[in-house]
């Protein structure tokens, strides 16, 4: 299968039906899911019948999917997934950035590396005008990735979630990056050689 995107260390490719076991292992790790559902065990059948179809969905506005499996380029090891998904199936202008990686990928810059590559692809090739990302206010790791990926804090808010999880009493945060901000940074980056 052809990759959607490659970085120095990552290969982002479309999901397939064969990814169920890796997705189950990812979502069954209580630390990975701590800020998603409080770390509850995953349901393999729900991964197969609900999660995977969402990951396989092609958005008409971009002609591409919104979720990609992330693999380590050198070993092929499944690391998790990245999301750059249009909020409106028929309009590519506003997309949500997301990521869920195995603990083996934490602290190595993989989330930032994949996010930066997807943001660049979205603005340069997919008609994106605004990237948004959300997380729990207490999820400092995810917030750092958003900031390192060029997004800026926009607002705090409280969602109406059916079940509260530890930390949800502090609310959620939204970050964003606009295309004109990205373009200005790209011009600045081209003026100076990258280290």
N, C-alpha and C positions, 0 to 999 in steps of 0.2 A: 504494500500500500504506500502511495506517495505521501510524504510528509506535507503538512500544510505550511510549516515554518520550521526553520532550524536556527539555533543560536550556537554560541561557542560550545556549550555543553549539553544542550537540550534538543530533542526532536519532538515537535508537536504534530500529532497525526489525528485523523478522524477516528472516533471510537468504532468498534465492531462488537458483534454479539459475543465474541471470544473474550471480551474484557470483563465479563461478569465477576469472575473470581477475584481479579485484582480490585475491582470496585467494592466488592464485598469486604475484602481485607482492609481497604482504606477506610470505609465507613464503619467498620467494626472496631476500630481503634478508639478507645474512649478519649484519649488525648487529642486526636485529630478532630473529634466531634464535640469537644468540650464547649465551644462557643457556637455550635450549630444546634445541638439538641440536648446538651448537658452530658454527653458521653454515653447515651443509651446504646445498647447492642443493635446492630443492623439486622435487617430481615432480608435474607438472600432472595426470596421470591419478590419482595418489593423492589429490590435492586433490578431484577430481571424485567419486571412488568411495569414499573413506574419510572425508576431513575434512568435506565438505559434508553428507553424511547425518547426521553427529554434530551439526552445527550446526543442522540442520532438525528434530531430534528434539523432540517435545512430551512433557513430563513429566506423567504422569497425576495426580500429587498436586497440582500447581498449575494444570494445564490450560494451561500456557504453555511456551514454549521456555526453554532455559537460556543461549542465546547470541544476541547481537544485533549486527548490523552497525552501526557508528558512522559517521555522516556529519556533515560540517560543515553546520550549519543554513543558513547564508546561501548557500553555494555548491553544496551537495550532494556535495562531494568525499568519497570513501570514505577514512576514517581508520584503520579496523581493526575490532576487535570487543571486546565486553565479555561477561563470563560471570557469571551468578549462577545456578548449577546445583545442584539438589538432589543430594546424595550418594546418596540412596536414591530411586529412581524413584517410590516410593509414599508418601514422607514428606517434606513440605516443611520440616521443622524445621531441618535442617542443610544449608547451601548453601556452595558454593565460589565465591569471588570471583576473577575473573581478567580480564586485559586484554592485548591485543596490538595495538599501534598503530604506524602508519607513522612513520618518523623525522620527517616534516614536522609531526607532532603532539607530538613530544617537547619537554619544557621549557616547555610552554605551559599546564600545569595541566589538560589534557584528561582524562588518566587519572584524576586525583582527582575532577574534576567528574562524570564518568560513573559512577565507583565510588560516590560519595556518593549520587547519585540512585538507583542500583540498590539500595543498602543501605536507603535510606529506603523505597523501594517494597516491598522484601522484608519488612521488619519491619512496615510499616503495612498492607500489602494481601495478602501472599502466604503468611502463616502461618509465616514464618521465626522461629526462636528463637536461632540461632547462625550467624554468618558466619565462615568459615575461609578462609585464603589461604596459599599456599606459594610459595616461590621458592628459588633457590640463595642460600646465605649471602652470596656475593660480589656479588649483584645489588642494589647499593645504591639504584639508581633505583626499582626495584619495591618495595623495602622502604620507601622514603620515601613512595610512594603509599599503601601499606597504613597507615602511621602517620598520614598526613594525612587518610585516610579514616576514622580513628577506631579502627582495629584495634590491638591490643597484642600484643607478642611473647609467644608461648606456650612454644616449645621449639625446640631444634636437634636434628637427626637426620640419619642417613645412610641414604639409600635404596639399594635393590639395583637399580641401573640396568644394563642390558645393555652399554652403552658409556659410558665416562667421557668427560667433556669438560673443557676447561680451567676450573678453579675448583671442580669437583665434589669434589675432595679436602677442601674446607672444609665440605661437607655442605649440608643444606637447612635452612630455617627455616619455622616455622608461626606465623601470627598469627591472632587471633580477635577477634570482637566479639559480645557477648551482648546479647539484646534488652533486658534490664533496664538494662544500661549505656547503651545507645542511648536508651532512654526517659528516663533521668535526664539525659542531655545535652540531649535535646530540650526538657525542662522548663527547664533552665538557659538554653538558647538563646532560648526564648520570653520570658524575663525581661528580656532585653537586646536592643535593636534591632540588626539586622545592619548592618554598614557597607556 
